[in-house]
């Protein structure tokens, strides 16, 4: 990866729907060159997907950023289980207070409570620490 690839990533992080021609103009290269670079970033696993940023309040959805503490020997089995859940929209392995951070999106508080209880029942989960998102600021 070079500086142009990093600039492409930065621009896609800001707006994943930015026209390729605008990226090309910013980099001083052709649109074809930008397309090839993005394809290479995708095929090499640097870019693994594109997502919409949702205003949960407007959409009448509830989002929880949930810390999950996991026994070290059970980490990968817990992560594989959670990857299959439709409510888990993103999952990060982290340092700090929690082993995993989950982004959970559901239709209501009762459903959120049920999801957290299901997580607590997974073998190897030691603790579940939910934080409900009140508003999306960026």
C-alpha positions in Angstrom: 0.0 0.0 0.0 1.2 3.5 -0.8 0.0 7.0 -0.1 -2.6 6.9 -2.9 -4.1 3.7 -1.4 -4.2 5.3 2.0 -5.9 8.4 0.5 -8.5 6.2 -1.2 -9.2 4.4 2.1 -9.5 7.8 3.9 -12.0 9.1 1.3 -14.0 5.8 1.3 -14.2 6.0 5.1 -15.6 9.5 4.9 -18.1 8.5 2.1 -18.2 5.0 0.8 -20.5 6.2 -2.1 -18.1 8.9 -3.3 -17.8 8.8 -7.1 -14.6 7.2 -8.4 -14.1 10.2 -10.6 -13.9 12.5 -7.5 -11.3 10.2 -5.9 -9.3 10.3 -9.2 -9.4 14.1 -9.3 -8.2 14.3 -5.7 -5.3 11.9 -6.4 -4.5 13.3 -9.9 -4.9 9.9 -11.6 -7.5 8.4 -13.9 -10.8 6.9 -12.8 -9.6 3.5 -14.2 -6.5 3.7 -12.0 -8.8 4.3 -9.0 -11.1 1.4 -9.9 -8.1 -0.9 -10.2 -6.7 0.2 -6.8 -10.0 -0.3 -5.1 -10.4 -3.7 -6.7 -6.9 -4.6 -5.4 -7.7 -3.3 -1.9 -10.9 -5.5 -1.9 -9.2 -8.6 -3.3 -6.4 -8.4 -0.8 -8.8 -8.1 2.1 -8.0 -4.5 3.1 -11.5 -3.4 2.2 -13.9 -6.1 3.4 -17.2 -4.4 2.8 -19.2 -1.2 2.7 -21.9 -0.2 5.2 -24.6 2.5 5.6 -24.3 4.7 8.7 -27.8 4.6 10.3 -29.4 7.1 12.6 -31.0 4.6 14.9 -33.3 7.2 16.5 -34.8 8.2 13.2 -35.1 4.6 12.1 -36.8 3.6 15.4 -34.1 1.0 16.2 -32.0 0.4 19.3 -28.3 0.0 19.1 -26.0 -1.3 21.8 -22.2 -1.2 21.8 -21.7 -4.2 24.1 -18.5 -5.3 25.7 -18.1 -9.0 26.2 -15.5 -10.6 28.4 -14.5 -14.1 27.2 -12.3 -16.8 28.6 -9.2 -16.9 26.5 -9.5 -20.5 25.4 -13.1 -19.9 24.3 -12.5 -16.7 22.3 -12.7 -18.1 18.8 -15.7 -20.3 19.4 -17.6 -17.4 21.0 -16.7 -15.1 18.1 -17.7 -17.7 15.5 -21.1 -18.1 17.3 -21.7 -14.4 17.5 -20.8 -13.9 13.8 -23.9 -15.9 12.9 -26.4 -13.8 14.8 -28.4 -11.4 12.7 -28.5 -8.8 15.5 -24.7 -8.5 15.7 -23.9 -6.0 12.9 -20.2 -5.7 13.8 -17.7 -7.2 16.2 -14.2 -6.1 17.2 -11.5 -7.9 19.1 -10.0 -5.3 21.5 -7.6 -4.5 24.2 -8.7 -2.8 27.3 -11.8 -3.4 29.4 -13.4 -6.1 27.2 -12.3 -8.9 24.9 -14.9 -8.2 22.2 -17.0 -5.1 21.4 -20.3 -5.9 19.6 -22.6 -3.5 17.7 -26.1 -4.9 18.2 -29.1 -3.5 16.4 -32.7 -4.5 17.3 -36.2 -3.2 17.1 -36.8 -2.7 20.8 -35.5 -2.7 24.4 -37.1 -6.1 25.1 -35.3 -7.7 22.1 -32.0 -6.1 23.2 -32.4 -7.6 26.6 -33.1 -11.0 25.1 -30.0 -10.8 22.9 -27.8 -9.8 25.9 -29.2 -12.8 27.9 -28.5 -15.1 25.0 -24.9 -13.8 24.9 -24.5 -14.5 28.7 -25.5 -18.2 28.1 -22.7 -18.8 25.5 -20.1 -21.1 27.0 -17.0 -19.1 27.7 -18.7 -15.7 28.2 -17.8 -14.3 31.6 -19.5 -10.9 31.5 -21.7 -8.8 29.2 -21.5 -4.9 29.5 -24.1 -3.1 27.3 -24.0 0.6 26.5 -27.1 1.8 24.6 -26.4 4.3 21.8 -28.4 7.5 22.5 -27.5 9.4 19.3 -25.1 9.1 16.3 -22.9 12.2 16.3 -20.6 11.3 13.4 
